[in-house]
């Protein structure tokens, strides 16, 4: 894999659940604490910049997640 895209891991909102991200390492709740673990395995579902739900497409070689305002984020596995 090429690495985790920054738009799902940095920003004002969580890329998995869409809740506000306070920027610290400590989770805001018990449920939100698992989001980082899930984002390591799954594509982001929410835009970290604006909290909009993203259009996600998963393929055998990776995934793409598209925000209507902030563009596309993708992860591709190397063959």
PyMOL Python script that loads the backbone (N, CA, C, O; Angstrom):
from pymol import cmd

cmd.read_pdbstr("""\
ATOM      1  N   UNK A   1       0.832  -1.178   0.000  1.00  0.00           N
ATOM      2  CA  UNK A   1       0.000   0.000   0.000  1.00  0.00           C
ATOM      3  C   UNK A   1       0.874   1.238   0.000  1.00  0.00           C
ATOM      4  O   UNK A   1       1.998   1.220   0.501  1.00  0.00           O
ATOM      5  N   UNK A   2       0.353   2.298  -0.560  1.00  0.00           N
ATOM      6  CA  UNK A   2       1.110   3.536  -0.658  1.00  0.00           C
ATOM      7  C   UNK A   2       1.081   4.359   0.611  1.00  0.00           C
ATOM      8  O   UNK A   2       1.875   5.292   0.737  1.00  0.00           O
ATOM      9  N   UNK A   3       0.217   4.068   1.548  1.00  0.00           N
ATOM     10  CA  UNK A   3       0.132   4.836   2.773  1.00  0.00           C
ATOM     11  C   UNK A   3      -1.267   5.364   2.996  1.00  0.00           C
ATOM     12  O   UNK A   3      -2.106   5.342   2.095  1.00  0.00           O
ATOM     13  N   UNK A   4      -1.511   5.835   4.200  1.00  0.00           N
ATOM     14  CA  UNK A   4      -2.822   6.361   4.559  1.00  0.00           C
ATOM     15  C   UNK A   4      -2.927   7.792   4.084  1.00  0.00           C
ATOM     16  O   UNK A   4      -2.023   8.586   4.347  1.00  0.00           O
ATOM     17  N   UNK A   5      -3.999   8.153   3.392  1.00  0.00           N
ATOM     18  CA  UNK A   5      -4.133   9.518   2.915  1.00  0.00           C
ATOM     19  C   UNK A   5      -4.329  10.491   4.055  1.00  0.00           C
ATOM     20  O   UNK A   5      -4.975  10.165   5.051  1.00  0.00           O
ATOM     21  N   UNK A   6      -3.780  11.673   3.918  1.00  0.00           N
ATOM     22  CA  UNK A   6      -3.832  12.633   5.009  1.00  0.00           C
ATOM     23  C   UNK A   6      -5.211  13.219   5.211  1.00  0.00           C
ATOM     24  O   UNK A   6      -5.530  13.631   6.326  1.00  0.00           O
ATOM     25  N   UNK A   7      -6.041  13.275   4.189  1.00  0.00           N
ATOM     26  CA  UNK A   7      -7.342  13.906   4.360  1.00  0.00           C
ATOM     27  C   UNK A   7      -8.267  13.101   5.258  1.00  0.00           C
ATOM     28  O   UNK A   7      -9.227  13.658   5.789  1.00  0.00           O
ATOM     29  N   UNK A   8      -8.015  11.814   5.448  1.00  0.00           N
ATOM     30  CA  UNK A   8      -8.843  11.029   6.341  1.00  0.00           C
ATOM     31  C   UNK A   8      -8.321  11.047   7.769  1.00  0.00           C
ATOM     32  O   UNK A   8      -9.035  10.661   8.694  1.00  0.00           O
ATOM     33  N   UNK A   9      -7.094  11.488   7.956  1.00  0.00           N
ATOM     34  CA  UNK A   9      -6.510  11.442   9.289  1.00  0.00           C
ATOM     35  C   UNK A   9      -6.230  12.817   9.867  1.00  0.00           C
ATOM     36  O   UNK A   9      -5.914  12.931  11.052  1.00  0.00           O
ATOM     37  N   UNK A  10      -6.337  13.855   9.066  1.00  0.00           N
ATOM     38  CA  UNK A  10      -6.137  15.204   9.564  1.00  0.00           C
ATOM     39  C   UNK A  10      -7.324  16.053   9.171  1.00  0.00           C
ATOM     40  O   UNK A  10      -7.912  15.847   8.110  1.00  0.00           O
ATOM     41  N   UNK A  11      -7.684  17.005  10.013  1.00  0.00           N
ATOM     42  CA  UNK A  11      -8.810  17.875   9.724  1.00  0.00           C
ATOM     43  C   UNK A  11      -9.615  18.120  10.976  1.00  0.00           C
ATOM     44  O   UNK A  11      -9.216  17.741  12.077  1.00  0.00           O
ATOM     45  N   UNK A  12     -10.742  18.751  10.795  1.00  0.00           N
ATOM     46  CA  UNK A  12     -11.587  19.105  11.925  1.00  0.00           C
ATOM     47  C   UNK A  12     -12.535  17.989  12.343  1.00  0.00           C
ATOM     48  O   UNK A  12     -13.086  18.020  13.443  1.00  0.00           O
ATOM     49  N   UNK A  13     -12.729  16.999  11.464  1.00  0.00           N
ATOM     50  CA  UNK A  13     -13.700  15.946  11.731  1.00  0.00           C
ATOM     51  C   UNK A  13     -13.085  14.570  11.506  1.00  0.00           C
ATOM     52  O   UNK A  13     -12.126  14.420  10.749  1.00  0.00           O
ATOM     53  N   UNK A  14     -13.646  13.577  12.168  1.00  0.00           N
ATOM     54  CA  UNK A  14     -13.199  12.192  12.032  1.00  0.00           C
ATOM     55  C   UNK A  14     -13.628  11.661  10.666  1.00  0.00           C
ATOM     56  O   UNK A  14     -14.778  11.842  10.267  1.00  0.00           O
ATOM     57  N   UNK A  15     -12.721  11.012   9.953  1.00  0.00           N
ATOM     58  CA  UNK A  15     -13.030  10.442   8.654  1.00  0.00           C
ATOM     59  C   UNK A  15     -13.912   9.216   8.722  1.00  0.00           C
ATOM     60  O   UNK A  15     -14.499   8.827   7.712  1.00  0.00           O
ATOM     61  N   UNK A  16     -14.023   8.594   9.888  1.00  0.00           N
ATOM     62  CA  UNK A  16     -14.843   7.390  10.009  1.00  0.00           C
ATOM     63  C   UNK A  16     -16.264   7.693  10.471  1.00  0.00           C
ATOM     64  O   UNK A  16     -17.224   7.234   9.852  1.00  0.00           O
ATOM     65  N   UNK A  17     -16.414   8.465  11.557  1.00  0.00           N
ATOM     66  CA  UNK A  17     -17.750   8.699  12.111  1.00  0.00           C
ATOM     67  C   UNK A  17     -18.286  10.103  11.850  1.00  0.00           C
ATOM     68  O   UNK A  17     -19.482  10.342  12.019  1.00  0.00           O
ATOM     69  N   UNK A  18     -17.426  11.038  11.441  1.00  0.00           N
ATOM     70  CA  UNK A  18     -17.868  12.390  11.145  1.00  0.00           C
ATOM     71  C   UNK A  18     -17.987  13.306  12.348  1.00  0.00           C
ATOM     72  O   UNK A  18     -18.353  14.472  12.200  1.00  0.00           O
ATOM     73  N   UNK A  19     -17.688  12.807  13.525  1.00  0.00           N
ATOM     74  CA  UNK A  19     -17.775  13.642  14.728  1.00  0.00           C
ATOM     75  C   UNK A  19     -16.599  14.611  14.787  1.00  0.00           C
ATOM     76  O   UNK A  19     -15.553  14.344  14.194  1.00  0.00           O
ATOM     77  N   UNK A  20     -16.751  15.725  15.489  1.00  0.00           N
ATOM     78  CA  UNK A  20     -15.633  16.683  15.603  1.00  0.00           C
ATOM     79  C   UNK A  20     -14.404  16.030  16.214  1.00  0.00           C
ATOM     80  O   UNK A  20     -14.506  15.231  17.145  1.00  0.00           O
ATOM     81  N   UNK A  21     -13.245  16.379  15.678  1.00  0.00           N
ATOM     82  CA  UNK A  21     -11.965  15.873  16.160  1.00  0.00           C
ATOM     83  C   UNK A  21     -11.292  16.989  16.945  1.00  0.00           C
ATOM     84  O   UNK A  21     -11.068  18.075  16.412  1.00  0.00           O
ATOM     85  N   UNK A  22     -10.968  16.729  18.205  1.00  0.00           N
ATOM     86  CA  UNK A  22     -10.369  17.779  19.035  1.00  0.00           C
ATOM     87  C   UNK A  22      -8.867  17.922  18.819  1.00  0.00           C
ATOM     88  O   UNK A  22      -8.244  18.800  19.417  1.00  0.00           O
ATOM     89  N   UNK A  23      -8.276  17.082  17.983  1.00  0.00           N
ATOM     90  CA  UNK A  23      -6.858  17.207  17.658  1.00  0.00           C
ATOM     91  C   UNK A  23      -5.911  16.548  18.638  1.00  0.00           C
ATOM     92  O   UNK A  23      -4.704  16.527  18.396  1.00  0.00           O
ATOM     93  N   UNK A  24      -6.410  16.012  19.729  1.00  0.00           N
ATOM     94  CA  UNK A  24      -5.531  15.358  20.696  1.00  0.00           C
ATOM     95  C   UNK A  24      -5.499  13.857  20.438  1.00  0.00           C
ATOM     96  O   UNK A  24      -6.285  13.339  19.645  1.00  0.00           O
ATOM     97  N   UNK A  25      -4.589  13.166  21.109  1.00  0.00           N
ATOM     98  CA  UNK A  25      -4.505  11.717  20.977  1.00  0.00           C
ATOM     99  C   UNK A  25      -5.599  11.012  21.762  1.00  0.00           C
ATOM    100  O   UNK A  25      -5.954   9.875  21.452  1.00  0.00           O
ATOM    101  N   UNK A  26      -6.138  11.682  22.780  1.00  0.00           N
ATOM    102  CA  UNK A  26      -7.185  11.088  23.595  1.00  0.00           C
ATOM    103  C   UNK A  26      -8.513  11.132  22.839  1.00  0.00           C
ATOM    104  O   UNK A  26      -8.857  12.172  22.278  1.00  0.00           O
ATOM    105  N   UNK A  27      -9.263  10.033  22.809  1.00  0.00           N
ATOM    106  CA  UNK A  27     -10.543  10.036  22.102  1.00  0.00           C
ATOM    107  C   UNK A  27     -11.570  10.895  22.828  1.00  0.00           C
ATOM    108  O   UNK A  27     -11.512  11.059  24.046  1.00  0.00           O
ATOM    109  N   UNK A  28     -12.523  11.448  22.050  1.00  0.00           N
ATOM    110  CA  UNK A  28     -13.577  12.254  22.652  1.00  0.00           C
ATOM    111  C   UNK A  28     -14.631  11.384  23.310  1.00  0.00           C
ATOM    112  O   UNK A  28     -15.361  11.858  24.180  1.00  0.00           O
ATOM    113  N   UNK A  29     -14.729  10.117  22.913  1.00  0.00           N
ATOM    114  CA  UNK A  29     -15.635   9.167  23.547  1.00  0.00           C
ATOM    115  C   UNK A  29     -15.108   7.761  23.303  1.00  0.00           C
ATOM    116  O   UNK A  29     -14.178   7.567  22.520  1.00  0.00           O
ATOM    117  N   UNK A  30     -15.698   6.786  23.972  1.00  0.00           N
ATOM    118  CA  UNK A  30     -15.274   5.408  23.787  1.00  0.00           C
ATOM    119  C   UNK A  30     -15.501   4.912  22.371  1.00  0.00           C
ATOM    120  O   UNK A  30     -14.695   4.148  21.839  1.00  0.00           O
ATOM    121  N   UNK A  31     -16.589   5.339  21.762  1.00  0.00           N
ATOM    122  CA  UNK A  31     -16.900   4.928  20.397  1.00  0.00           C
ATOM    123  C   UNK A  31     -15.911   5.561  19.422  1.00  0.00           C
ATOM    124  O   UNK A  31     -15.430   4.895  18.505  1.00  0.00           O
ATOM    125  N   UNK A  32     -15.608   6.837  19.614  1.00  0.00           N
ATOM    126  CA  UNK A  32     -14.711   7.555  18.712  1.00  0.00           C
ATOM    127  C   UNK A  32     -13.278   7.029  18.819  1.00  0.00           C
ATOM    128  O   UNK A  32     -12.509   7.156  17.865  1.00  0.00           O
ATOM    129  N   UNK A  33     -12.913   6.457  19.930  1.00  0.00           N
ATOM    130  CA  UNK A  33     -11.564   5.929  20.110  1.00  0.00           C
ATOM    131  C   UNK A  33     -11.229   4.798  19.153  1.00  0.00           C
ATOM    132  O   UNK A  33     -10.055   4.579  18.854  1.00  0.00           O
ATOM    133  N   UNK A  34     -12.226   4.078  18.669  1.00  0.00           N
ATOM    134  CA  UNK A  34     -11.990   2.968  17.744  1.00  0.00           C
ATOM    135  C   UNK A  34     -11.910   3.426  16.291  1.00  0.00           C
ATOM    136  O   UNK A  34     -11.553   2.645  15.409  1.00  0.00           O
ATOM    137  N   UNK A  35     -12.242   4.687  16.046  1.00  0.00           N
ATOM    138  CA  UNK A  35     -12.257   5.184  14.666  1.00  0.00           C
ATOM    139  C   UNK A  35     -10.876   5.131  14.026  1.00  0.00           C
ATOM    140  O   UNK A  35     -10.758   4.781  12.852  1.00  0.00           O
ATOM    141  N   UNK A  36      -9.837   5.470  14.767  1.00  0.00           N
ATOM    142  CA  UNK A  36      -8.486   5.424  14.217  1.00  0.00           C
ATOM    143  C   UNK A  36      -8.091   4.024  13.794  1.00  0.00           C
ATOM    144  O   UNK A  36      -7.443   3.837  12.764  1.00  0.00           O
ATOM    145  N   UNK A  37      -8.484   3.038  14.594  1.00  0.00           N
ATOM    146  CA  UNK A  37      -8.202   1.647  14.250  1.00  0.00           C
ATOM    147  C   UNK A  37      -8.945   1.240  12.982  1.00  0.00           C
ATOM    148  O   UNK A  37      -8.394   0.550  12.125  1.00  0.00           O
ATOM    149  N   UNK A  38     -10.187   1.667  12.872  1.00  0.00           N
ATOM    150  CA  UNK A  38     -10.986   1.308  11.700  1.00  0.00           C
ATOM    151  C   UNK A  38     -10.482   2.003  10.442  1.00  0.00           C
ATOM    152  O   UNK A  38     -10.504   1.416   9.360  1.00  0.00           O
ATOM    153  N   UNK A  39     -10.025   3.257  10.575  1.00  0.00           N
ATOM    154  CA  UNK A  39      -9.512   3.977   9.411  1.00  0.00           C
ATOM    155  C   UNK A  39      -8.224   3.358   8.876  1.00  0.00           C
ATOM    156  O   UNK A  39      -7.875   3.566   7.714  1.00  0.00           O
ATOM    157  N   UNK A  40      -7.519   2.605   9.706  1.00  0.00           N
ATOM    158  CA  UNK A  40      -6.320   1.914   9.229  1.00  0.00           C
ATOM    159  C   UNK A  40      -6.686   0.767   8.285  1.00  0.00           C
ATOM    160  O   UNK A  40      -5.871   0.356   7.459  1.00  0.00           O
ATOM    161  N   UNK A  41      -7.918   0.250   8.408  1.00  0.00           N
ATOM    162  CA  UNK A  41      -8.351  -0.889   7.604  1.00  0.00           C
ATOM    163  C   UNK A  41      -9.410  -0.540   6.565  1.00  0.00           C
ATOM    164  O   UNK A  41      -9.535  -1.238   5.559  1.00  0.00           O
ATOM    165  N   UNK A  42     -10.175   0.527   6.789  1.00  0.00           N
ATOM    166  CA  UNK A  42     -11.299   0.884   5.934  1.00  0.00           C
ATOM    167  C   UNK A  42     -11.104   2.277   5.346  1.00  0.00           C
ATOM    168  O   UNK A  42     -10.367   3.087   5.909  1.00  0.00           O
ATOM    169  N   UNK A  43     -11.753   2.563   4.225  1.00  0.00           N
ATOM    170  CA  UNK A  43     -11.687   3.927   3.687  1.00  0.00           C
ATOM    171  C   UNK A  43     -12.488   4.889   4.552  1.00  0.00           C
ATOM    172  O   UNK A  43     -13.408   4.467   5.253  1.00  0.00           O
ATOM    173  N   UNK A  44     -12.154   6.173   4.514  1.00  0.00           N
ATOM    174  CA  UNK A  44     -12.932   7.154   5.271  1.00  0.00           C
ATOM    175  C   UNK A  44     -14.333   7.282   4.686  1.00  0.00           C
ATOM    176  O   UNK A  44     -14.519   7.140   3.478  1.00  0.00           O
ATOM    177  N   UNK A  45     -15.297   7.545   5.522  1.00  0.00           N
ATOM    178  CA  UNK A  45     -16.688   7.708   5.077  1.00  0.00           C
ATOM    179  C   UNK A  45     -17.117   9.170   5.083  1.00  0.00           C
ATOM    180  O   UNK A  45     -18.061   9.549   4.390  1.00  0.00           O
ATOM    181  N   UNK A  46     -16.420   9.989   5.868  1.00  0.00           N
ATOM    182  CA  UNK A  46     -16.742  11.415   5.975  1.00  0.00           C
ATOM    183  C   UNK A  46     -15.512  12.242   5.640  1.00  0.00           C
ATOM    184  O   UNK A  46     -14.385  11.839   5.932  1.00  0.00           O
ATOM    185  N   UNK A  47     -15.730  13.400   5.026  1.00  0.00           N
ATOM    186  CA  UNK A  47     -14.633  14.312   4.723  1.00  0.00           C
ATOM    187  C   UNK A  47     -14.133  14.922   6.027  1.00  0.00           C
ATOM    188  O   UNK A  47     -14.923  15.436   6.818  1.00  0.00           O
ATOM    189  N   UNK A  48     -12.835  14.867   6.249  1.00  0.00           N
ATOM    190  CA  UNK A  48     -12.253  15.407   7.477  1.00  0.00           C
ATOM    191  C   UNK A  48     -12.289  16.930   7.503  1.00  0.00           C
ATOM    192  O   UNK A  48     -12.190  17.525   8.575  1.00  0.00           O
ATOM    193  N   UNK A  49     -12.428  17.568   6.355  1.00  0.00           N
ATOM    194  CA  UNK A  49     -12.438  19.028   6.296  1.00  0.00           C
ATOM    195  C   UNK A  49     -13.828  19.623   6.504  1.00  0.00           C
ATOM    196  O   UNK A  49     -13.964  20.674   7.130  1.00  0.00           O
ATOM    197  N   UNK A  50     -14.877  18.947   5.976  1.00  0.00           N
ATOM    198  CA  UNK A  50     -16.206  19.569   6.013  1.00  0.00           C
ATOM    199  C   UNK A  50     -17.306  18.681   6.583  1.00  0.00           C
ATOM    200  O   UNK A  50     -18.437  19.145   6.726  1.00  0.00           O
ATOM    201  N   UNK A  51     -17.028  17.448   6.908  1.00  0.00           N
ATOM    202  CA  UNK A  51     -17.961  16.504   7.516  1.00  0.00           C
ATOM    203  C   UNK A  51     -19.027  15.977   6.547  1.00  0.00           C
ATOM    204  O   UNK A  51     -19.985  15.334   6.975  1.00  0.00           O
ATOM    205  N   UNK A  52     -18.870  16.239   5.273  1.00  0.00           N
ATOM    206  CA  UNK A  52     -19.822  15.704   4.302  1.00  0.00           C
ATOM    207  C   UNK A  52     -19.575  14.214   4.104  1.00  0.00           C
ATOM    208  O   UNK A  52     -18.439  13.746   4.175  1.00  0.00           O
ATOM    209  N   UNK A  53     -20.646  13.481   3.857  1.00  0.00           N
ATOM    210  CA  UNK A  53     -20.543  12.064   3.542  1.00  0.00           C
ATOM    211  C   UNK A  53     -19.884  11.940   2.173  1.00  0.00           C
ATOM    212  O   UNK A  53     -20.245  12.657   1.240  1.00  0.00           O
ATOM    213  N   UNK A  54     -18.923  11.035   2.053  1.00  0.00           N
ATOM    214  CA  UNK A  54     -18.203  10.881   0.794  1.00  0.00           C
ATOM    215  C   UNK A  54     -18.713   9.682   0.004  1.00  0.00           C
ATOM    216  O   UNK A  54     -19.253   8.728   0.563  1.00  0.00           O
ATOM    217  N   UNK A  55     -18.526   9.758  -1.302  1.00  0.00           N
ATOM    218  CA  UNK A  55     -18.833   8.645  -2.197  1.00  0.00           C
ATOM    219  C   UNK A  55     -17.604   7.742  -2.201  1.00  0.00           C
ATOM    220  O   UNK A  55     -16.527   8.163  -2.622  1.00  0.00           O
ATOM    221  N   UNK A  56     -17.758   6.504  -1.735  1.00  0.00           N
ATOM    222  CA  UNK A  56     -16.630   5.582  -1.579  1.00  0.00           C
ATOM    223  C   UNK A  56     -16.789   4.418  -2.549  1.00  0.00           C
ATOM    224  O   UNK A  56     -17.870   3.843  -2.676  1.00  0.00           O
ATOM    225  N   UNK A  57     -15.700   4.081  -3.228  1.00  0.00           N
ATOM    226  CA  UNK A  57     -15.676   2.917  -4.104  1.00  0.00           C
ATOM    227  C   UNK A  57     -14.482   2.050  -3.725  1.00  0.00           C
ATOM    228  O   UNK A  57     -13.340   2.511  -3.715  1.00  0.00           O
ATOM    229  N   UNK A  58     -14.762   0.792  -3.414  1.00  0.00           N
ATOM    230  CA  UNK A  58     -13.718  -0.166  -3.042  1.00  0.00           C
ATOM    231  C   UNK A  58     -13.511  -1.122  -4.209  1.00  0.00           C
ATOM    232  O   UNK A  58     -14.471  -1.654  -4.767  1.00  0.00           O
ATOM    233  N   UNK A  59     -12.247  -1.335  -4.574  1.00  0.00           N
ATOM    234  CA  UNK A  59     -11.881  -2.264  -5.641  1.00  0.00           C
ATOM    235  C   UNK A  59     -10.884  -3.276  -5.077  1.00  0.00           C
ATOM    236  O   UNK A  59     -10.389  -3.095  -3.964  1.00  0.00           O
ATOM    237  N   UNK A  60     -10.585  -4.328  -5.823  1.00  0.00           N
ATOM    238  CA  UNK A  60      -9.586  -5.289  -5.337  1.00  0.00           C
ATOM    239  C   UNK A  60      -8.200  -4.676  -5.137  1.00  0.00           C
ATOM    240  O   UNK A  60      -7.399  -5.214  -4.373  1.00  0.00           O
ATOM    241  N   UNK A  61      -7.906  -3.575  -5.802  1.00  0.00           N
ATOM    242  CA  UNK A  61      -6.582  -2.958  -5.704  1.00  0.00           C
ATOM    243  C   UNK A  61      -6.546  -1.715  -4.826  1.00  0.00           C
ATOM    244  O   UNK A  61      -5.524  -1.030  -4.799  1.00  0.00           O
ATOM    245  N   UNK A  62      -7.605  -1.401  -4.114  1.00  0.00           N
ATOM    246  CA  UNK A  62      -7.605  -0.229  -3.238  1.00  0.00           C
ATOM    247  C   UNK A  62      -8.978   0.391  -3.121  1.00  0.00           C
ATOM    248  O   UNK A  62      -9.992  -0.296  -3.243  1.00  0.00           O
ATOM    249  N   UNK A  63      -9.011   1.703  -2.882  1.00  0.00           N
ATOM    250  CA  UNK A  63     -10.277   2.413  -2.755  1.00  0.00           C
ATOM    251  C   UNK A  63     -10.113   3.881  -3.128  1.00  0.00           C
ATOM    252  O   UNK A  63      -9.006   4.418  -3.138  1.00  0.00           O
ATOM    253  N   UNK A  64     -11.253   4.523  -3.437  1.00  0.00           N
ATOM    254  CA  UNK A  64     -11.299   5.968  -3.641  1.00  0.00           C
ATOM    255  C   UNK A  64     -12.461   6.508  -2.826  1.00  0.00           C
ATOM    256  O   UNK A  64     -13.498   5.857  -2.703  1.00  0.00           O
ATOM    257  N   UNK A  65     -12.287   7.695  -2.272  1.00  0.00           N
ATOM    258  CA  UNK A  65     -13.332   8.382  -1.519  1.00  0.00           C
ATOM    259  C   UNK A  65     -13.400   9.810  -2.043  1.00  0.00           C
ATOM    260  O   UNK A  65     -12.395  10.520  -2.053  1.00  0.00           O
ATOM    261  N   UNK A  66     -14.588  10.231  -2.481  1.00  0.00           N
ATOM    262  CA  UNK A  66     -14.733  11.533  -3.122  1.00  0.00           C
ATOM    263  C   UNK A  66     -15.678  12.435  -2.341  1.00  0.00           C
ATOM    264  O   UNK A  66     -16.825  12.077  -2.076  1.00  0.00           O
ATOM    265  N   UNK A  67     -15.173  13.619  -1.975  1.00  0.00           N
ATOM    266  CA  UNK A  67     -15.980  14.670  -1.358  1.00  0.00           C
ATOM    267  C   UNK A  67     -16.405  15.623  -2.473  1.00  0.00           C
ATOM    268  O   UNK A  67     -15.594  15.976  -3.328  1.00  0.00           O
ATOM    269  N   UNK A  68     -17.656  16.034  -2.469  1.00  0.00           N
ATOM    270  CA  UNK A  68     -18.141  16.923  -3.524  1.00  0.00           C
ATOM    271  C   UNK A  68     -17.477  18.291  -3.478  1.00  0.00           C
ATOM    272  O   UNK A  68     -17.490  19.009  -4.477  1.00  0.00           O
ATOM    273  N   UNK A  69     -16.898  18.667  -2.344  1.00  0.00           N
ATOM    274  CA  UNK A  69     -16.249  19.974  -2.206  1.00  0.00           C
ATOM    275  C   UNK A  69     -14.723  19.906  -2.224  1.00  0.00           C
ATOM    276  O   UNK A  69     -14.073  20.840  -2.694  1.00  0.00           O
ATOM    277  N   UNK A  70     -14.144  18.815  -1.721  1.00  0.00           N
ATOM    278  CA  UNK A  70     -12.692  18.753  -1.528  1.00  0.00           C
ATOM    279  C   UNK A  70     -11.973  17.729  -2.398  1.00  0.00           C
ATOM    280  O   UNK A  70     -10.771  17.524  -2.233  1.00  0.00           O
ATOM    281  N   UNK A  71     -12.673  17.091  -3.310  1.00  0.00           N
ATOM    282  CA  UNK A  71     -12.014  16.202  -4.254  1.00  0.00           C
ATOM    283  C   UNK A  71     -11.872  14.766  -3.781  1.00  0.00           C
ATOM    284  O   UNK A  71     -12.572  14.312  -2.875  1.00  0.00           O
ATOM    285  N   UNK A  72     -10.953  14.070  -4.415  1.00  0.00           N
ATOM    286  CA  UNK A  72     -10.796  12.630  -4.245  1.00  0.00           C
ATOM    287  C   UNK A  72      -9.555  12.283  -3.435  1.00  0.00           C
ATOM    288  O   UNK A  72      -8.495  12.890  -3.587  1.00  0.00           O
ATOM    289  N   UNK A  73      -9.719  11.293  -2.575  1.00  0.00           N
ATOM    290  CA  UNK A  73      -8.625  10.688  -1.829  1.00  0.00           C
ATOM    291  C   UNK A  73      -8.602   9.219  -2.233  1.00  0.00           C
ATOM    292  O   UNK A  73      -9.657   8.601  -2.374  1.00  0.00           O
ATOM    293  N   UNK A  74      -7.432   8.665  -2.417  1.00  0.00           N
ATOM    294  CA  UNK A  74      -7.381   7.263  -2.814  1.00  0.00           C
ATOM    295  C   UNK A  74      -6.211   6.537  -2.172  1.00  0.00           C
ATOM    296  O   UNK A  74      -5.227   7.139  -1.740  1.00  0.00           O
ATOM    297  N   UNK A  75      -6.357   5.224  -2.126  1.00  0.00           N
ATOM    298  CA  UNK A  75      -5.268   4.355  -1.692  1.00  0.00           C
ATOM    299  C   UNK A  75      -5.236   3.180  -2.654  1.00  0.00           C
ATOM    300  O   UNK A  75      -6.247   2.518  -2.884  1.00  0.00           O
ATOM    301  N   UNK A  76      -4.076   2.938  -3.203  1.00  0.00           N
ATOM    302  CA  UNK A  76      -3.878   1.833  -4.138  1.00  0.00           C
ATOM    303  C   UNK A  76      -2.839   0.882  -3.577  1.00  0.00           C
ATOM    304  O   UNK A  76      -1.819   1.304  -3.032  1.00  0.00           O
ATOM    305  N   UNK A  77      -3.113  -0.413  -3.718  1.00  0.00           N
ATOM    306  CA  UNK A  77      -2.128  -1.422  -3.341  1.00  0.00           C
ATOM    307  C   UNK A  77      -1.204  -1.636  -4.522  1.00  0.00           C
ATOM    308  O   UNK A  77      -1.633  -1.590  -5.675  1.00  0.00           O
ATOM    309  N   UNK A  78       0.044  -1.865  -4.237  1.00  0.00           N
ATOM    310  CA  UNK A  78       0.999  -2.164  -5.305  1.00  0.00           C
ATOM    311  C   UNK A  78       0.823  -3.606  -5.743  1.00  0.00           C
ATOM    312  O   UNK A  78       0.698  -4.497  -4.903  1.00  0.00           O
ATOM    313  N   UNK A  79       0.812  -3.849  -7.063  1.00  0.00           N
ATOM    314  CA  UNK A  79       0.635  -5.232  -7.549  1.00  0.00           C
ATOM    315  C   UNK A  79       1.819  -6.105  -7.237  1.00  0.00           C
ATOM    316  O   UNK A  79       1.821  -7.287  -7.579  1.00  0.00           O
TER     317      UNK A  79
END
""", "prot")
cmd.dss("prot")
cmd.show_as("cartoon", "prot")
cmd.util.cbc("prot")
cmd.orient("prot")
